[in-house]
Amino acid sequence: MRSVLSATLMAASITVTGMGMAEAQMTPPSTAGAKPKTVTTVPIRPALQKPEDTAGAMTQAERLALQSDLAWVGEYNGAIAGDVSERMVNAIKEFQKKRGGKPTGVLNPQERGVLADTARRKQEGVGWRIVTEPATGARLGIPTKLVPQLTSDAAGAKWTSPTGTVQVLLTRRKEASPTTAKLAEQEKKEPAGRTIDYTVVKPDFFVLSGMQGLKKFYLRGTLKGDEVRILTILYDQAMQTTIEPVVIAMSSAFNAFPSAVQAGPPPRKTVEYATGVVVSDDGAIVTDRVATDDCIALTIPGYGNADRIADDKDHDLALLRIYGARGLKPLNIAGQATQTAFDITGIADPQSQGGGAAASSVKASVAQTGGGDQALSPAPALGFSGAAALDGGGRFAGIAVLKPVIVAGPANAAPPAQAALVPADTVRSFLKAHGVTASGDSADALAAVVRVICVRK
């Protein structure tokens, strides 16, 4: 446990709001010695050589999600702070080695999807939820399947397992002129019999870990004015393998004194890449709505600019149109998929393919077909939002859309699936409602998908 705590809480309380963005690089066309001509400049990131360079080119939101997923699968024991670190790169390499892959320190799209899916299953296994404790207003992550029993009063709250093997306590009290150093010394002695093997004291928080009787414990405390709030996790030593990743997640999610107004989701990227599926030979393209929101320019490389002419907020679909394009190869979307395992065909973010723009396919599946949107597992890589899903017989199954990654979500709510399949019938109804007659007769999704580039202010 010491190895977990020695890295986990060397940073102050981490929140998911106010995330910065990696700026996209624009490569201007060269004009020296050349005749004037019209050039369409496509903003792409250059090929990245080192794992640290790749991590640095990500947005902080992407790094937060990556560190969170690595922690949940037991490979990362550092603070989930969204920073670039050797610890994170080494965790990626360990994950790759355990899967029999080459330990490059950079996840390819398939590996990233497997990691996200594995982490999601770990979260679901313990019933991970972000909750707001009513008496204090504090926000914290709770493994609700491990500690389903809740009692609370004015002094705080306690979540416990039915047999008491795991306990989570949130306490509050008033202190005269408290300091983190004084509080840490006090907590070392209370209750009697605590054995401390690790201590961190910072101006705004303190951390203790060790043994309390026969249980391991981890404690994080913080203060505001004269009020002290402390999160304590107690668990039997036999639960260590299960609990340690949860402790890291709970540490990063704990916000003892949240602002009265919670900030919204992190801002979208300045340059975002998605996939579009050509559905008619007159330039109709269906893609992801969220990836094409608030764009000052939408570009389809090789074809020029596109207009977004319709959207469906309920299913996150968008309809684009390019004009005067030739050589389009629309996909046949008239079929009806009969299987639950699919080939998801799209164009990964250029960062994932060294600045390239090749279309590719990855495997994914849903629990069932039909009805509303279905959770898609594993989630495909960045850039695949809007990708085409076909079953083993080449029949159109729908459109894959990626959901914003949430490390800490709304109170008492499960985070949404990281990817969803919008069923074929929903896609066809959306197109029909906006006067699009699908004209494709080919099942070659690799030829029918295009890259969509959204540029924002």
N, C-alpha and C positions, 0 to 999 in steps of 0.2 A: 504493500500500500504506500510505503514511503516514496517509491519511485513515481507513483501517480501524483502524490501531493506535492512533491518537491518541484514539479514542473507546472502543475495544474493551476496553482493559485499565486503565481508570481506576478499576476496582473490584476488590476482592479476589476470591479464588476463589469462584465461584458454585456453590451446590448447589441441588438441587430439593427438599430436605427442609425441614420446618419452615415451610411456607408459611402465611401469614396468610390471612384470609378477609374479604371485604367483608360487613359486617353487613347483613342484609335489614332493611328498614324496615317496621314494622307500623303501619298506619293505624287507630287506634281509632275505633269508631263514635261519632258525636256523640249525646249524650243530652239536650242542653239543649232544653227546651220540647217534648219528644217523649214519647209514651206508651211505657212499657216494652215492649220486644219482643225477640224472639230475633234476633240478627244474626250471620251467619257472616262473620267477618273474614278476608279473603284477603290474605296478605302479598305485596305486590308492590312493586317499585321504582318510584319516580316517573319521569316522563318526563325524560330528560336532554337538555340543550341543547347543551353544548359537547363537543368531542372529548375534552378533558382530563377532563371530568366522567364521560363514558362509560368511559374507561380507568380512572379512579379507582374506579368502582363494580365493576370486575372483581375477582376474586380474584387473588392474586399468581400462582397457578398458570396462570390464563388469560393474564395478561400475559407470563409467561415463555414460554408456548407461542406467543403472538402474535409476540413479539420474535424467537424462534427461527425461526419460519416466514418472517418478513420478512427475516431475515439469510440464510436459505437461498436465497431468490429474488433476493438481491442488492440489496435496497432499504434494509436497516438495517445500519449499521456501528458500532453502539454496544455497550456491555456488555449481555449478556443477563442482566439483574438483576431483571426483574419490576417495575421502577419506572415511574412515569408521567413521560414526558418529551416535550418538543417534538420531539426527534429521532424518536421512535416515531410521533408523529402525522404528521410530514412524510413518513416512510417509507410510511405507509398511503396518504397522498394520492398519492404517486408511483406506488404500485401501482395505485391506482384510475385515474389518468390514463393509464397505459400500457395499461390494458384498455379505454380509451374511456369510462370512467365519470366521474361527477361527483366531484371531489376533496373529499369532505366530512370526511375524517379519521376517519370511523366506518364500519366495514365492515358491510354488510347481510349476512344469513345466506348468500345465494348467493356473495357475494364472499369471505366467510370460508371457505366450503367450497372454493372454487377455490384460495385461497391455501394452505390446508392440503394440498390434493391436490398442488399444484405443488411445495411444499416436500418432501412425502413422496417424490415422484418424483426430486427432486434428491438426497435422501438415499440412495434406492435406487440411483441412478446411480453414486454413489461407494462404495457398500457400507458406509455409516455404521454403526459398531458401538461400543458402550461396553464396554471390556475392562478387566480387572484384570491388571496386569503381575505375574507370579508372584514375581520376585525382590524387588521393592520393596513390592508391595501397592498401588501407586498405581493410580488409576482415570483413564482417559483415553479420548477418542473417537478412533477410527481409521477413515479412509476405506479400507477393506480392498481395494476394487477398484483403487484407485490405488497402494496400497503393500502388495501381497500377500505379499512376502517378509519373513520375520521371523528375526532372529538375536538371541540374548540370552546374557548371562553375569551374573556377580555384580555387575557395574558398571552394568547396565541393559539396555536393549533397543533394537533398531534395525529399523524397518520401511522397506522400500524398494520402488520400482517396478522392473520388470525391467531398464530401461535407466538407472536412477539419476536420472531427471528430477525425482522427488519423493522426499524422505527425511524420516522422522520419527525423532528420537532422544530417548530418555529416559535420562538419566545420573544417577548418584548418586556422591557422594564425601563424605569427612569433611574438615572445616575446623576450625581452632582459633579459637574465639570469632568465628564468622562474623557479618557484618551484611549486609543487602541492598545498602547503599551500596558496601561493599568488594567484594562479589561482582560487582556491576554493572561496576565499574571493571576488575576482573580479566577479565570476559567480553568487554569491549570490545576487549581486546588479544589474545585467544586464540579461534581461531587467528589468526596474523598476517595482515594484509591485510583485516580486516573494516572496512567503512565504515558508520558508524552514522548513521542519519538520524532516529532517535526513541528516547527514553529515558524510562522512568517508574520511579521508585524509591519504594516505600512500605515501611513498617516490616516487613511480612510477605511481600512479593513484589517482584520487579523485572521490567521488560520492556525488551527491546532489539529493534530491527528495522533492517534496512538491506541491504547487499550483502555477500556472502561469496564472493569470486571472481566467477564469472559468474552465481551464483545469488542470488536473494532469500532472506532468512532472517528468521525471527521466533523470538524466544526468551523464555520465561517461566521464572523461577526462584523457588524458595521454600526455606525452611529450617525445621528443627525441631531445637533443641539444636545439636549439632555436625554434623548431616547436611544436605547440600545436594542438592536434586533439581531438575533442569532439563529442560524440554521445549523441543526445538529443531525447527523445521520449515524445510527447505530445498527450494527448487523453482526450476526454470527460469523465466525471465521469460515465456516463451511460454505457461506454465501459469497465469498470474496470474488470468485471468478465472474459471477453474475452481476455483482454490485459495483465493482470498480469502474466499468464504463459509465454506469448510471451516475456515480459520484461526480465524474468529470462533467457530464451534461448538467447535473443539478447545480454545480458550482458556477458554470457559465450562465445558466438561466436565472440564477437568484438575483433579484432586484429588490432590495429591502425597502427602498424609498422611491418608488417609481414616480415620474412626473404625473401631474394630474391629467395632462392630455398626452396620450400615447402618440408617438409619431407614426406616420403611415409607412407603407412598404418602401423598401429602398428604391432609389430612382433607377430608371431604365438606363441601359448603356447608351453612350453617345452614338456608337455604331453597333447595330445588332444584326446578326445573320439568322435567317430562317430558310425554310424550304417551301417552295410552291409547287403545286401539281397542276399541270396544264390539262384542262378538261374540254377545251374546244379549239378548233383550228382558227378561230377568229380572235384569239388572244385572251380568253378567260382563264384565270388562274385562281385556285382556292388555296388558302394558306391560314396561318394562325393569326387571330385578331390581335392578341396582346403583343406579339412581336412586331406588329405593324402599326401600333398606336403612336400618335403624336410625332409622326415622321415629317420632317421638312422636305425629304426626298426619298422616294422609293425607286430602287434600281434593280433590274433583272439583267445581270451581266450577259453581254452578247446580244441583247434585244433592246436595251435602252430603259427609259423611265416607264414607270407604271402608275396608274391611278387606282386608289382604293375606292370602289364604288358602292360597297355594301358590307355590312358586318352583322354578326349574330352574337350578341353578348351572352346569351344563355349557354352557347356551346363553343364560344371562342373561335368562331370561323370568320374569315374575311374573304371578300371577293376582289381580286385585282384584275385590271385589264391593261394589256399593252396593245398599241395600235400599229398597224402596218407591218407586223412581224411576219417573216416567212420561215418555212421549215419547221414549224411547231409539230410535235408528235403527241397529241393528246392521249391521255390514258382512258381505257375503257372502264367506266365506273358503273356499268349497267348490271354487272353480275351480283350474285349474292354469296358471300363467304359462308362456308359450312364447317369451318374448323376454328379452333380457338388459339392456335399458334400461327404467328404471322412473320413475314419478312417486312421490316420497316425500312423503306427506301427513301433516303434523303441526302443532303449535302452537309457534312459536319462543318462547324466553325473552322475557319482557316487556321486558327491556333492549334487545332487538333490534328491538322495534316500539313504542318510545315508551310503554311501559306497557300496550300493548294485549294482546288475547288472540285475535286472528284466526287461523283455520286457513289454511294455505297449502300449496302443493306445490312441490317442487324436483326437478330432474332428477338422476339418478344411475344408475350401471350397475355390474355385476359382470363378472368375466372369464368366468364360466360359471355355469349354474344346476345345481341338484341337489346331492346329497351333504351335506357339513357346511356350517357357516356360511361365507359368502363375504365377502371384503373389498369394501366399498362405496365407490365413488369418483364424485365428490368427497364427502367427509363432510358431511352436513347440519349446520345450525347447532345451538347449544345449545337445548335444549327439545324437539328432534326425536327424542330417544331414546325408543323405543317406537312410532314412527310407522309407518303402514301403507305398504307398497310394492305398487303395482299396475302391470302392464305396459300397453302401449299399447291393448290390447283391454279394459281394465278388469278383468283377472283378477288375483286375489290372489297376490302373489309371496312375501310374508313380512313380517317385522317388522324395522325398522332399529334397531339398538342402537349407541350411541356408547361408545367405549372411553376410559378415562382418558388424557389426553394425557401422553406421556412425553417429556421433553427429554433425560434421561439414564436409561438402563434397566439391567437386570441384566447382569452381565458375560457377554460372548460370546453375546449374544442379540439378535436383531432386535426392535425395538419392535413391538408389535402394531399391526394396522391401526387407524386412528382411528375407523372405523365398520365395522359388519358387517351382513350381511343374514341373519337367521335364517329359513331356507326355510319355505315354507307347510306342507309335510308335517310338519316339526318342531313348528310351532305347533299344528297340528291334533292331533298325537299328545299334546302336553303338555295341551291342553284335555281331550281324551278321557280321559286318565289321571286327571283330577281331576273327572270327572263333569259336564263342561260340554258341553251340546249346542248347537252353534252354530246360531242361528236366523235369521241375516240373509239377506235376499234382494236387497239393494241393493248396487250398485257405487259409490255416492256416498261416497267416503272422507271428503270434507270434512264431511259430516253425521255421520259415524260416529266421528270422533276427538274426544277430550276432553282438556282440560288436567289434568295430575296434579301436585299440589303436595305436596311432602314437607317437613315441618318437623322439624328435629332440635334437640337440646339445644345 
